[in-house]
């Protein structure tokens, strides 16, 4: 299997997050300054096509490891913790079809890391940031 197109990753990430947190809105690289919802999530894709080499000589391409950041914004920090926990419980250690039947592809494993939480005084929103790395066999 060849490496996926970033567009494929984006569609799958959007679909997977929506399936986990519905009815909370999910946006790709959305400008949170314009959000009017009391709770919403944004995500940003990075580290696409970073080579991970395996084998004795470290010259065999083994997996693709894209990473995406998940940003949770809520008016109440408790809501943010609940949404974050839902994502952690659903995604961390997950293997199988990622992104649903329409946009999905097989992943060997998803690792989710809680980066930090904060509060934005200007926006009056609690913020929680997670990183998710996907191990995708190629």
Secondary structure, 3 states (H helix, E strand, C coil): CCCCCHHHHHHHHHHHHHHHHCCCEEEECCCHHHCCCCEEEEEEEECCCCEEEECCCCCEEEEECCEEEEEEEECCHHHHHHHHHHHHHHHCCCCEEECHHHHCEEECEEEEEEEEEEEECCCCEEEEEEEEEEEEEC
